[in-house]
Amino acid sequence: MTNPLNNHKLSPIATTRRIVFVAGLGTEILDLVGPLQVFARASDMHCRENRGATPLYSIEVVSISSSRSLRANCGLSFAADKTFRDARGTIDTLLVAGGDAIERNEINAQAVRWLKKIAAKCRRVGSVCTGAMLLARAGLLDGRRATTHWNWCQTLIKRAPRADVDPNPIFVRDENVYTSAGVTAGMDLALALVEEDHGSRLALQVARNLVLYLRRPGGQSQFSAALSLQATDRKPLRELEVWVLDNLYKPLTVPVLAERISMSPRNFARVFTKEMKTTPAKFIERLRVEAARRRLEESQNSMETIASECGFGNVNSMRNVFQRALKISPGQYRRHFRHTKRSKKNV
């Protein structure tokens, strides 16, 4: 079976999406530069592959304070492109980085009003880590599901009493409002937005280039199957995860996995079960379910396509696994999430 991600060449894009990052005093620098680099690398890789193509993204940093000069909470000083007072024009995606001033609720009322006004005109609005606190103050999380850094979830619940705060996901999408968990989860969110804009192939290329784990599915606990391999001290098992997540569509039997890291099937099964506290077969099944859940939540792909991409072979096999693992069919799972979104929109 061929990888469906490699069946087409990236085509030139006619328009450039404007991405604006909002930062304040004491910004958590990784909240800002991590996702920013994802968008920048996606645009760069696209233009390299398609000579003369229009850049996918233009990227700006807007200061939420009165000055362009900012100092991150790590001590690094940098200059934003402009302050919020000078921000003009159409914004495609606006993302708020977390940091000290936002966490201490020290953003002035004028800046909050600006955010609320400009957000209404953006195609997408989101936050990285504790940037959700500023979205909450602007009323942008009211009636929505949201998340933030696990250590700040109780604070977000107090500041956004009308929001449904979930401490477990890597990131949450509720219609056009996106919130992500702590720090590096902003890169997971940015990869998902690139995939939403330009497809899985480009997102996968960017993840590989930046040495990231692409498939940490939306709706997944931060202690999920996809992250658990990273906890092992055995480097070959950690490296195996990257390969497995990129090759879920293949037959991933014990002999195939063992050969990948130059072990005998018997020794591999013994070591894997000892390290991971589960069998290779059950672990691969969990990864496939998580990948399928993300596709069911975020894509319009057919059941047949999702079953093939995630390595189930056929829809009946995927249905059986879903019933066993989640006590719900793939169709019911997809309808539930679509129904939830429609219901919230109609409230």
VOGU-3710 file (C-alpha; in Angstrom, 3 decimals, decimal comma):
1> mtnplnnhkl> 0,000/0,000/0,000  1,336/3,453/-0,857  1,313/6,330/1,581  -1,680/8,564/0,693  0,298/11,578/1,923  2,781/11,188/-0,919  0,364/10,931/-3,813  0,447/14,559/-4,881  2,853/17,444/-5,261  2,181/20,621/-3,359
11> spiattrriv> 0,567/23,135/-5,692  1,240/26,885/-5,732  -1,089/28,899/-3,490  -2,675/32,077/-4,799  -3,077/33,952/-1,518  -0,935/34,637/1,559  -2,549/34,228/4,972  -1,621/36,864/7,549  -0,706/35,370/10,937  -0,488/37,767/13,894
21> fvaglgteil> 1,015/36,778/17,228  0,059/38,880/20,245  2,715/39,151/22,958  3,058/41,103/26,189  5,606/41,846/28,885  7,142/38,695/30,317  6,073/36,566/27,358  6,914/32,871/27,571  9,307/32,884/24,620  8,488/29,348/23,421
31> dlvgplqvfa> 4,787/30,247/23,318  5,758/32,813/20,694  8,681/31,504/18,664  7,652/27,834/18,659  4,403/28,144/16,683  5,790/31,137/14,769  8,585/28,919/13,433  6,084/26,279/12,310  4,278/28,783/10,083  7,548/30,277/8,832
41> rasdmhcren> 9,003/26,874/7,972  5,808/25,791/6,200  5,926/28,883/4,001  9,637/28,484/3,317  9,352/24,791/2,403  6,410/25,484/0,113  8,282/28,217/-1,757  11,390/26,038/-2,098  9,369/23,222/-3,632  7,329/25,545/-5,853
51> rgatplysie> 9,642/28,161/-7,330  7,937/31,495/-7,771  5,018/30,493/-5,550  3,309/33,015/-3,312  4,344/32,585/0,356  1,762/30,691/2,366  1,973/33,011/5,356  3,057/36,491/6,382  3,892/36,652/10,078  3,839/39,582/12,502
61> vvsisssrsl> 4,287/40,061/16,229  2,021/42,670/17,824  2,726/44,017/21,300  -0,259/44,153/23,633  1,586/46,768/25,728  2,228/50,435/24,893  5,738/49,727/23,580  7,149/47,558/20,803  10,093/46,670/23,054  9,389/43,557/25,098
71> rancglsfaa> 11,315/41,376/27,482  10,481/37,692/27,701  10,238/35,934/31,049  13,565/34,228/30,306  15,272/37,629/30,081  15,507/37,832/26,281  14,663/41,268/24,857  13,010/41,613/21,458  10,976/44,099/19,441  7,476/43,467/18,126
81> dktfrdargt> 6,598/44,634/14,617  4,076/47,095/16,024  1,849/47,770/19,015  -1,837/46,910/19,065  -2,660/50,579/18,493  -0,888/50,460/15,120  -2,256/47,112/13,920  -4,326/47,573/10,773  -5,707/45,456/7,963  -7,224/42,007/7,621
91> idtllvaggd> -5,891/39,255/9,875  -6,432/35,625/8,971  -5,249/34,019/12,211  -4,545/35,730/15,549  -2,735/33,808/18,295  -2,086/35,101/21,819  1,119/33,922/23,518  1,091/33,409/27,273  3,316/35,180/29,770  3,668/37,116/32,996
101> aierneinaq> 1,559/40,209/32,243  -1,330/38,119/30,949  -1,127/35,678/33,857  -1,123/38,544/36,371  -4,042/40,186/34,550  -1,979/43,323/33,916  -3,183/44,034/30,362  -4,938/47,405/30,158  -8,608/47,678/29,282  -7,929/49,446/25,960
111> avrwlkkiaa> -5,844/46,524/24,750  -8,541/44,059/25,806  -11,176/46,031/23,872  -8,897/46,023/20,825  -8,507/42,248/21,044  -12,250/41,691/21,303  -12,920/43,966/18,331  -10,192/42,593/16,076  -10,999/38,959/16,938  -14,494/39,372/15,518
121> kcrrvgsvct> -12,932/40,075/12,110  -10,415/37,190/12,086  -10,997/33,827/10,434  -9,351/32,110/13,405  -8,440/33,200/16,919  -6,402/31,208/19,374  -4,040/31,091/22,318  -0,897/29,310/23,350  -0,586/28,181/26,969  -1,750/30,927/29,364
131> gamllaragl> -2,643/33,222/26,473  -6,093/31,745/27,090  -6,361/34,089/30,085  -6,450/37,079/27,746  -9,034/35,429/25,488  -11,105/34,829/28,615  -10,838/38,452/29,712  -12,049/39,548/26,275  -15,054/37,209/26,586  -13,895/35,075/23,662
141> ldgrratthw> -14,150/31,789/25,585  -17,699/32,271/26,861  -19,803/29,236/26,022  -16,831/27,428/24,495  -14,656/24,443/25,348  -11,071/25,487/26,072  -7,788/24,412/27,616  -4,533/25,900/28,885  -1,387/24,805/30,726  -2,391/22,127/33,254
151> nwcqtlikra> -1,067/24,242/36,130  -3,354/27,167/35,183  -6,612/25,355/34,477  -8,155/26,184/37,849  -7,278/29,849/37,322  -8,850/29,789/33,869  -12,003/28,246/35,320  -12,257/31,213/37,703  -11,538/33,799/35,006  -13,805/32,194/32,419
161> pradvdpnpi> -16,726/30,753/34,433  -18,842/30,430/31,277  -16,226/28,324/29,493  -15,925/24,538/29,603  -12,273/24,164/30,653  -10,735/20,759/29,932  -7,275/20,159/31,485  -6,404/17,128/29,340  -6,145/18,008/25,629  -3,042/19,128/23,789
171> fvrdenvyts> -5,269/21,667/22,068  -8,980/22,348/21,640  -10,908/23,671/18,686  -14,371/25,139/19,229  -15,590/26,495/15,896  -13,001/29,166/14,991  -11,500/29,544/18,486  -8,446/27,445/19,354  -6,701/27,056/22,706  -3,633/24,956/23,455
181> agvtagmdla> -1,988/23,443/26,498  1,390/24,382/27,901  4,299/25,865/25,962  5,313/23,367/23,217  1,666/22,413/22,682  1,510/25,658/20,712  3,619/23,947/18,054  1,145/21,063/17,932  -1,602/23,625/17,398  0,361/25,429/14,686
191> lalveedhgs> 0,997/22,150/12,853  -2,722/21,377/13,007  -3,517/24,820/11,546  -1,003/24,288/8,723  -2,598/20,904/8,050  -6,040/22,515/8,088  -4,885/25,135/5,570  -2,668/23,106/3,251  -3,044/19,408/3,946  -1,340/16,576/5,788
201> rlalqvarnl> 1,641/16,263/3,478  2,994/19,742/4,165  2,309/19,464/7,903  4,202/16,169/7,972  7,128/17,701/6,062  7,313/20,568/8,556  7,118/18,209/11,545  9,950/16,094/10,171  12,052/19,158/9,389  11,613/20,557/12,898
211> vlylrrpggq> 11,971/17,095/14,481  8,514/17,236/16,026  5,932/14,579/16,824  3,183/15,326/14,336  0,334/13,112/15,512  -0,361/14,142/19,078  -4,102/14,036/18,360  -6,556/16,735/19,380  -8,683/15,528/22,273  -5,788/13,413/23,548
221> sqfsaalslq> -4,606/13,392/27,131  -1,153/14,857/27,592  -0,169/11,416/28,901  -1,435/9,538/25,837  -0,071/6,576/23,933  1,719/8,883/21,514  3,649/10,490/24,374  4,318/7,438/26,503  7,193/6,151/24,365  9,028/9,383/25,059
231> atdrkplrel> 9,197/8,411/28,744  11,324/5,328/28,109  15,090/5,516/28,509  15,611/3,254/25,498  16,465/5,476/22,551  15,557/2,859/19,895  12,001/2,690/21,258  11,682/6,491/21,227  12,941/6,603/17,641  10,549/3,822/16,716
241> evwvldnlyk> 7,635/6,055/17,731  8,478/8,639/15,068  8,542/5,975/12,396  5,332/4,306/13,629  3,347/7,560/13,658  4,413/8,233/10,069  3,574/4,696/8,953  0,302/3,785/10,639  -1,110/2,745/7,265  1,400/-0,133/7,057
251> pltvpvlaer> 1,083/-3,631/8,608  2,842/-3,025/11,949  3,429/-6,556/13,181  5,940/-7,527/15,856  8,425/-8,826/13,240  8,166/-5,545/11,293  8,694/-3,428/14,424  11,509/-5,636/15,692  13,336/-5,491/12,369  13,061/-1,695/12,374
261> ismsprnfar> 15,252/-1,452/15,498  17,386/-4,539/14,765  16,011/-6,836/17,435  14,638/-10,335/17,311  10,829/-10,476/17,456  10,901/-12,396/20,729  13,333/-10,031/22,442  11,529/-6,972/21,079  8,162/-8,153/22,406  9,701/-8,858/25,821
271> vftkemkttp> 11,528/-5,508/26,074  8,609/-3,483/24,729  6,107/-5,039/27,126  8,443/-4,486/30,068  9,115/-0,843/29,175  5,622/0,167/28,069  3,511/-2,027/30,356  1,472/-3,136/27,340  1,958/-5,335/24,303  3,096/-3,945/20,930
281> akfierlrve> -0,246/-4,912/19,377  -2,300/-3,061/21,977  -0,032/-0,036/21,771  -0,312/0,200/17,974  -4,083/-0,151/18,276  -4,198/2,793/20,703  -2,159/4,947/18,320  -4,434/4,069/15,430  -7,546/4,887/17,432  -6,086/8,253/18,448
291> aarrrleesq> -5,146/9,073/14,858  -8,592/8,056/13,612  -10,294/10,134/16,306  -8,425/13,214/15,157  -9,382/12,652/11,541  -13,018/12,041/12,476  -13,070/15,278/14,495  -11,232/17,523/12,060  -11,586/16,198/8,502  -14,333/15,437/6,022
301> nsmetiasec> -12,558/12,300/4,789  -14,638/9,208/4,212  -14,639/6,309/6,663  -12,861/4,206/4,042  -10,063/6,758/3,677  -9,611/7,143/7,428  -9,573/3,376/7,967  -6,901/3,020/5,281  -4,725/5,926/6,464  -4,770/4,704/10,053
311> gfgnvnsmrn> -3,984/1,092/9,219  -7,272/-0,583/10,081  -7,551/-2,085/6,608  -11,278/-1,578/6,254  -14,212/0,174/7,900  -15,505/-2,962/9,621  -12,164/-3,513/11,322  -12,053/0,137/12,459  -15,609/-0,130/13,765  -14,781/-3,241/15,793
321> vfqralkisp> -11,730/-1,595/17,362  -13,688/1,579/18,195  -16,448/-0,443/19,833  -13,903/-2,325/21,913  -11,769/0,696/22,852  -14,301/3,532/23,074  -17,665/1,752/23,300  -18,880/3,793/20,310  -18,737/3,401/16,532  -16,660/5,738/14,320
331> gqyrrhfrht> -19,858/7,107/12,777  -21,369/7,867/16,167  -18,117/9,461/17,304  -18,060/11,799/14,297  -21,760/12,680/14,620  -21,321/13,467/18,313  -18,612/16,036/17,676  -20,462/17,618/14,762  -23,648/17,771/16,836  -21,745/19,403/19,706
341> krskknv> -20,398/22,121/17,409  -23,810/22,800/15,852  -25,436/22,945/19,270  -22,918/25,470/20,580  -23,344/27,593/17,473  -27,089/27,697/17,987  -26,926/28,623/21,680
//
